[in-house]
């Protein structure tokens, strides 16, 4: 089996297997085949949000929110301070984690 292990902080966090092998594992476990649902298009966000204020209002620590989105706390801090612009994917993750909805323009 061809498995790629993704590490975070020295610990195995994810295992990635080729799609065919994943389907075979599901079949061996007696589960139905997995289906892929493709989104029509990735949302784009034009509205600038005060990520730090939203995070603090929801009681999230910088580290907790960053890890839930899959970025480093230092990178989230740069975004909050306006030193970096969050990609659409990161904005999507931040909005989901903070419960601000998925308003797309």
Kinemage of the C-alpha trace (Angstrom):
@kinemage 1
@onewidth
@group {chain A} dominant
@subgroup {mainchain}
@vectorlist {calphas} color= white
{ca unk a 1} P 0.000 0.000 0.000
{ca unk a 2} L 1.292 3.435 -0.967
{ca unk a 3} L 0.759 5.734 2.048
{ca unk a 4} L 1.971 9.290 2.566
{ca unk a 5} L 2.116 10.390 6.205
{ca unk a 6} L 1.730 14.086 6.981
{ca unk a 7} L 3.432 15.158 10.191
{ca unk a 8} L 2.687 18.106 12.471
{ca unk a 9} L 4.816 18.949 15.483
{ca unk a 10} L 6.684 15.656 15.124
{ca unk a 11} L 3.508 13.553 15.262
{ca unk a 12} L 1.708 11.725 12.464
{ca unk a 13} L -1.492 13.673 11.790
{ca unk a 14} L -2.842 12.416 8.452
{ca unk a 15} L -2.373 9.402 6.221
{ca unk a 16} L -2.945 9.922 2.500
{ca unk a 17} L -3.593 6.947 0.242
{ca unk a 18} L -4.331 6.791 -3.483
{ca unk a 19} L -8.058 6.906 -4.287
{ca unk a 20} L -8.208 3.348 -5.620
{ca unk a 21} L -6.561 1.971 -2.495
{ca unk a 22} L -8.952 3.988 -0.320
{ca unk a 23} L -11.907 2.505 -2.183
{ca unk a 24} L -10.435 -0.995 -1.691
{ca unk a 25} L -10.089 -0.342 2.059
{ca unk a 26} L -13.732 0.742 2.222
{ca unk a 27} L -14.808 -2.389 0.343
{ca unk a 28} L -12.729 -4.618 2.654
{ca unk a 29} L -14.387 -2.964 5.650
{ca unk a 30} L -17.827 -3.679 4.191
{ca unk a 31} L -18.608 -0.046 3.489
{ca unk a 32} L -19.903 1.427 0.266
{ca unk a 33} L -17.760 3.326 -2.188
{ca unk a 34} L -17.005 6.942 -1.386
{ca unk a 35} L -18.317 9.618 -3.711
{ca unk a 36} L -16.566 12.863 -4.580
{ca unk a 37} L -18.686 15.992 -4.495
{ca unk a 38} L -17.036 18.741 -6.485
{ca unk a 39} L -17.953 22.330 -5.631
{ca unk a 40} L -19.074 24.510 -8.532
{ca unk a 41} L -16.393 27.102 -7.802
{ca unk a 42} L -14.315 28.189 -4.855
{ca unk a 43} L -15.850 31.224 -3.157
{ca unk a 44} L -14.008 34.509 -3.245
{ca unk a 45} L -14.262 36.960 -0.389
{ca unk a 46} L -13.904 40.681 -0.914
{ca unk a 47} L -15.195 41.875 2.443
{ca unk a 48} L -12.358 42.754 4.826
{ca unk a 49} L -13.008 41.431 8.313
{ca unk a 50} L -11.294 42.233 11.580
{ca unk a 51} L -10.120 38.685 12.221
{ca unk a 52} L -8.572 39.529 15.601
{ca unk a 53} L -11.756 41.149 16.914
{ca unk a 54} L -13.855 38.219 15.689
{ca unk a 55} L -11.451 35.710 17.230
{ca unk a 56} L -11.403 37.500 20.583
{ca unk a 57} L -15.192 37.981 20.600
{ca unk a 58} L -15.607 34.227 20.183
{ca unk a 59} L -13.073 33.462 22.917
{ca unk a 60} L -10.535 31.695 20.682
{ca unk a 61} L -6.832 31.871 21.401
{ca unk a 62} L -4.591 32.730 18.472
{ca unk a 63} L -3.103 29.229 18.541
{ca unk a 64} L -6.473 27.446 18.778
{ca unk a 65} L -7.920 29.290 15.766
{ca unk a 66} L -4.755 28.952 13.689
{ca unk a 67} L -4.544 25.194 14.292
{ca unk a 68} L -8.241 24.717 13.480
{ca unk a 69} L -7.661 26.427 10.117
{ca unk a 70} L -4.395 24.564 9.459
{ca unk a 71} L -1.977 27.502 9.603
{ca unk a 72} L 0.653 28.522 12.106
{ca unk a 73} L -0.185 30.968 14.900
{ca unk a 74} L 2.549 33.306 13.640
{ca unk a 75} L 0.980 33.370 10.154
{ca unk a 76} L -2.473 34.085 11.624
{ca unk a 77} L -0.932 36.913 13.631
{ca unk a 78} L 0.483 38.412 10.410
{ca unk a 79} L -3.002 38.198 8.849
{ca unk a 80} L -4.613 39.814 11.886
{ca unk a 81} L -2.055 42.625 11.837
{ca unk a 82} L -2.600 43.254 8.122
{ca unk a 83} L 0.937 42.213 7.208
{ca unk a 84} L -0.314 39.292 5.087
{ca unk a 85} L -3.497 38.832 3.106
{ca unk a 86} L -5.416 35.634 3.744
{ca unk a 87} L -6.032 33.499 0.660
{ca unk a 88} L -9.626 32.618 -0.187
{ca unk a 89} L -9.071 29.139 1.265
{ca unk a 90} L -7.781 30.544 4.565
{ca unk a 91} L -10.620 33.078 4.692
{ca unk a 92} L -13.080 30.234 4.140
{ca unk a 93} L -11.522 28.294 7.034
{ca unk a 94} L -11.519 31.338 9.302
{ca unk a 95} L -15.155 32.117 8.518
{ca unk a 96} L -16.154 28.508 9.151
{ca unk a 97} L -14.210 28.286 12.424
{ca unk a 98} L -15.536 31.653 13.633
{ca unk a 99} L -19.109 30.993 12.522
{ca unk a 100} L -19.372 34.082 10.309
{ca unk a 101} L -21.075 32.294 7.419
{ca unk a 102} L -19.812 31.846 3.897
{ca unk a 103} L -20.900 35.023 2.189
{ca unk a 104} L -19.288 35.096 -1.195
{ca unk a 105} L -19.230 38.048 -3.510
